[in-house]
Amino acid sequence: MVRRRIRPPAVAGLFYPADPAVLASLVDRLVAQGRPEGRPPAALVAPHAGYEYSGPVAGVAYAWVAARRGVVTRVVVLGPAHRAWLRGTAVSAADGFDTPLGTVELDDELRRRALACAEVGVDDGAHAHEHAIEVQLPFLQRVFGAVRVLPVVVGDATTAEVSALLDAVWAGQETLVVVSSDLSHYLDHATATTRDRRTAAAIVARMPERVGNDDACGARPIRGLLAVARRRGLDVRLLDLRTSADTAGDPERVVGYGAFAVG
């Protein structure tokens, strides 16, 4: 028997509840607070801090795709590398990622497509302690049920490299793309609000060149997504924009959170 390789949770009990019942109830409540008023998008940008801080904004994002349950069967999740320096992008060799809600199976076909792209490699070290992708998984589990996921950690990658990867793996109504990113970091609330509004305007205008590395920790995957959206003629909508001071944090040192719908 071949032993399955499962990546265990790294931030359960820190960024989100480790108790399955508590976690499921919290995610359901956060998603239920969203009020979608349009067609379900093909891609999302959603934040990835602790649920106490960014969960309400992430819930708004996922509420907009809840109507695609039963249609979406695979999800590509791109998040920045917080814990390891990485040239290009990295997929995982694991068969699944565990959360307190169970195992999320990895999509091996999409992994093979990704690995055919330049500057995409396998690096389980980059995935081992990374929270940006992990915090999205309980939302995917509760909103869609059993879906296969391709987790991609994005390091020092160009816009062209990220957009080429997306072109390789993003096709058909069954595939959802999620870019996991927060916005500004550790500014006061007023300064952060001004900067995040500017960044949000650039994202909605599909202008990747105006999203700087200091504007969002996931600037590189955001820029790749916007390049594809512009080329494919996909609209980008701002769904929610807040800071941690609006949810649960200190107004003198905040992190910005935005939810965006693409397509």
C-alpha positions as CSV (number, residue, x, y, z in Angstrom):
1,M,0.0,0.0,0.0
2,V,1.3,3.5,-1.0
3,R,1.4,5.8,2.0
4,R,-0.5,9.0,1.4
5,R,1.3,12.3,2.0
6,I,-0.8,14.7,4.0
7,R,0.2,18.2,5.0
8,P,-1.1,18.8,8.6
9,P,-2.6,22.1,9.7
10,A,0.0,24.7,10.7
11,V,-2.2,27.4,12.1
12,A,-5.3,25.7,13.5
13,G,-5.9,27.1,16.9
14,L,-4.0,30.2,16.0
15,F,-5.6,31.8,13.0
16,Y,-8.9,29.9,13.2
17,P,-10.5,27.5,15.7
18,A,-9.1,24.0,16.0
19,D,-12.4,22.5,17.1
20,P,-14.3,21.2,14.0
21,A,-17.8,22.2,15.3
22,V,-16.7,25.6,16.3
23,L,-14.8,26.2,13.1
24,A,-17.7,25.0,10.9
25,S,-20.2,27.3,12.8
26,L,-17.9,30.3,12.6
27,V,-17.3,29.9,8.8
28,D,-21.0,29.4,8.1
29,R,-21.8,32.5,10.1
30,L,-19.1,34.6,8.3
31,V,-20.4,33.5,4.9
32,A,-24.0,34.1,5.9
33,Q,-23.2,37.7,6.6
34,G,-22.3,38.3,3.0
35,R,-25.0,39.8,0.7
36,P,-24.2,38.8,-2.9
37,E,-26.1,40.9,-5.5
38,G,-24.8,39.8,-8.8
39,R,-23.5,36.9,-10.9
40,P,-21.1,34.5,-9.1
41,P,-17.5,35.4,-10.1
42,A,-14.9,33.1,-11.7
43,A,-12.2,34.2,-9.3
44,L,-11.8,35.9,-5.9
45,V,-9.2,37.9,-3.9
46,A,-9.8,37.2,-0.2
47,P,-7.7,38.1,2.9
48,H,-5.8,35.6,5.0
49,A,-5.3,36.9,8.6
50,G,-6.8,35.4,11.7
51,Y,-10.5,35.0,11.3
52,E,-11.1,37.4,14.2
53,Y,-9.6,40.1,12.0
54,S,-10.1,39.2,8.4
55,G,-12.8,36.6,8.6
56,P,-15.8,39.0,8.0
57,V,-14.2,40.3,4.8
58,A,-13.3,36.7,3.6
59,G,-16.9,35.7,4.4
60,V,-18.2,38.4,2.1
61,A,-16.0,37.1,-0.7
62,Y,-17.1,33.5,-0.3
63,A,-20.7,34.4,-0.1
64,W,-20.5,35.6,-3.7
65,V,-19.4,32.1,-5.0
66,A,-21.7,30.0,-2.8
67,A,-24.2,29.7,-5.6
68,R,-21.5,27.8,-7.6
69,R,-21.7,24.8,-5.2
70,G,-22.1,21.7,-7.3
71,V,-20.5,23.4,-10.3
72,V,-17.0,24.2,-8.8
73,T,-15.1,21.0,-8.4
74,R,-11.5,22.3,-8.4
75,V,-10.0,25.4,-6.9
76,V,-6.6,27.0,-7.5
77,V,-5.4,28.9,-4.5
78,L,-2.4,31.2,-4.8
79,G,-0.9,32.9,-1.8
80,P,2.4,34.7,-1.1
81,A,5.4,33.1,0.6
82,H,5.6,34.4,4.1
83,R,7.9,31.8,5.6
84,A,10.4,30.9,2.9
85,W,12.3,32.7,0.2
86,L,11.2,31.3,-3.2
87,R,12.1,32.0,-6.7
88,G,9.0,31.6,-8.9
89,T,6.1,29.6,-7.6
90,A,5.8,26.2,-5.8
91,V,3.2,23.5,-5.6
92,S,3.2,20.7,-3.0
93,A,3.9,17.0,-3.5
94,A,1.3,16.2,-0.9
95,D,-1.8,14.2,-1.7
96,G,-3.9,16.3,0.6
97,F,-4.0,19.2,3.1
98,D,-5.6,18.5,6.4
99,T,-7.8,21.0,8.3
100,P,-9.9,20.4,11.4
101,L,-12.8,19.8,9.0
102,G,-11.1,16.9,7.2
103,T,-8.7,16.4,4.3
104,V,-8.7,18.6,1.2
105,E,-7.6,16.5,-1.8
106,L,-5.0,18.0,-4.1
107,D,-5.7,18.1,-7.8
108,D,-2.9,16.1,-9.5
109,E,-3.9,17.0,-13.0
110,L,-3.7,20.7,-12.3
111,R,-0.4,20.1,-10.5
112,R,1.0,18.5,-13.7
113,R,-0.2,21.4,-15.8
114,A,1.4,23.9,-13.4
115,L,4.7,22.0,-13.4
116,A,4.9,22.3,-17.2
117,C,5.2,26.1,-16.7
118,A,8.4,28.0,-16.3
119,E,9.6,28.7,-12.8
120,V,7.1,26.3,-11.1
121,G,8.6,23.7,-8.9
122,V,7.7,21.4,-6.0
123,D,8.7,22.8,-2.6
124,D,6.9,21.3,0.4
125,G,9.1,23.4,2.7
126,A,7.5,26.5,1.4
127,H,4.1,25.0,2.1
128,A,4.8,23.5,5.5
129,H,4.1,26.6,7.7
130,E,2.4,28.9,5.2
131,H,-0.9,30.3,6.5
132,A,-2.0,32.2,3.4
133,I,-3.4,29.1,1.7
134,E,-4.4,27.2,4.7
135,V,-6.8,29.8,6.1
136,Q,-8.8,29.6,2.8
137,L,-9.4,25.9,3.0
138,P,-12.1,25.8,5.7
139,F,-14.1,28.3,3.7
140,L,-13.8,26.1,0.6
141,Q,-14.8,23.1,2.5
142,R,-17.9,24.7,4.0
143,V,-19.0,26.5,0.8
144,F,-18.3,23.8,-1.8
145,G,-18.0,20.5,0.1
146,A,-15.5,18.1,-1.4
147,V,-13.5,19.9,-4.0
148,R,-9.9,19.3,-5.2
149,V,-7.4,22.1,-4.7
150,L,-4.2,23.2,-6.2
151,P,-2.3,25.2,-3.6
152,V,0.4,27.5,-5.1
153,V,2.9,29.5,-3.0
154,V,4.1,32.5,-5.0
155,G,7.5,33.9,-4.3
156,D,9.7,36.2,-6.3
157,A,7.7,35.6,-9.5
158,T,7.0,37.9,-12.4
159,T,3.5,38.9,-13.5
160,A,4.1,37.0,-16.7
161,E,5.1,33.9,-14.8
162,V,2.0,34.0,-12.6
163,S,-0.4,34.7,-15.5
164,A,1.1,31.9,-17.6
165,L,0.5,29.5,-14.7
166,L,-3.1,30.7,-14.4
167,D,-3.6,30.2,-18.1
168,A,-2.4,26.7,-17.7
169,V,-4.7,25.7,-14.9
170,W,-7.8,28.0,-15.2
171,A,-10.4,26.9,-17.7
172,G,-14.0,25.9,-17.5
173,Q,-16.8,26.7,-15.0
174,E,-15.7,23.9,-12.7
175,T,-12.5,25.8,-11.8
176,L,-12.4,28.7,-9.2
177,V,-9.3,30.8,-8.7
178,V,-8.6,32.3,-5.2
179,V,-5.8,34.8,-4.6
180,S,-5.1,35.0,-0.9
181,S,-3.8,38.4,0.1
182,D,-4.1,41.1,2.7
183,L,-3.5,44.8,1.7
184,S,-1.4,47.4,3.6
185,H,0.4,46.4,6.7
186,Y,1.0,48.1,10.1
187,L,0.0,51.7,9.2
188,D,-2.4,53.7,11.2
189,H,-6.1,53.3,10.3
190,A,-6.4,56.6,8.4
191,T,-3.2,56.1,6.4
192,A,-4.1,52.5,5.6
193,T,-7.6,53.4,4.5
194,T,-6.2,55.9,2.0
195,R,-3.6,53.5,0.6
196,D,-6.0,50.6,0.4
197,R,-8.6,52.7,-1.5
198,R,-5.9,53.5,-4.0
199,T,-4.9,49.9,-4.3
200,A,-8.5,48.8,-4.6
201,A,-9.0,51.3,-7.4
202,A,-6.0,49.8,-9.3
203,I,-7.3,46.3,-8.8
204,V,-10.8,47.2,-10.1
205,A,-9.2,49.0,-13.1
206,R,-7.2,45.8,-13.8
207,M,-4.0,47.8,-13.7
208,P,-1.4,45.4,-12.2
209,E,1.4,47.9,-12.7
210,R,-0.2,50.1,-10.1
211,V,-0.2,47.4,-7.4
212,G,3.1,47.7,-5.6
213,N,4.8,45.1,-3.4
214,D,4.1,47.3,-0.3
215,D,0.4,47.6,-1.2
216,A,-0.4,44.0,-0.6
217,C,1.5,41.0,0.6
218,G,0.0,39.0,-2.3
219,A,0.9,41.7,-4.8
220,R,2.6,39.2,-7.1
221,P,-0.4,36.8,-7.5
222,I,-2.8,39.8,-7.6
223,R,-0.8,41.2,-10.5
224,G,-0.8,37.9,-12.4
225,L,-4.6,37.6,-11.9
226,L,-5.2,41.1,-13.1
227,A,-3.1,40.5,-16.2
228,V,-5.2,37.5,-17.1
229,A,-8.5,39.3,-16.3
230,R,-7.5,42.2,-18.5
231,R,-6.5,39.9,-21.4
232,R,-9.7,37.8,-21.0
233,G,-12.0,40.9,-20.6
234,L,-13.1,39.9,-17.1
235,D,-14.6,42.6,-14.9
236,V,-13.2,43.2,-11.4
237,R,-15.6,44.3,-8.6
238,L,-14.8,45.5,-5.1
239,L,-16.9,43.6,-2.6
240,D,-15.6,44.8,0.7
241,L,-12.7,47.0,2.0
242,R,-11.9,47.3,5.7
243,T,-8.9,47.2,8.1
244,S,-8.3,45.3,11.3
245,A,-9.4,48.4,13.2
246,D,-12.9,47.9,11.7
247,T,-13.1,44.4,12.9
248,A,-11.0,43.7,16.1
249,G,-7.7,45.5,16.0
250,D,-5.7,48.5,17.3
251,P,-6.3,51.6,15.1
252,E,-2.7,52.7,15.3
253,R,-1.3,49.5,13.7
254,V,-3.6,47.9,11.2
255,V,-3.7,45.5,8.3
256,G,-5.9,46.2,5.3
257,Y,-8.4,43.6,4.0
258,G,-10.1,43.6,0.6
259,A,-12.5,41.2,-1.1
260,F,-12.7,41.3,-4.9
261,A,-14.7,39.4,-7.5
262,V,-13.3,38.7,-11.0
263,G,-15.5,37.8,-13.9
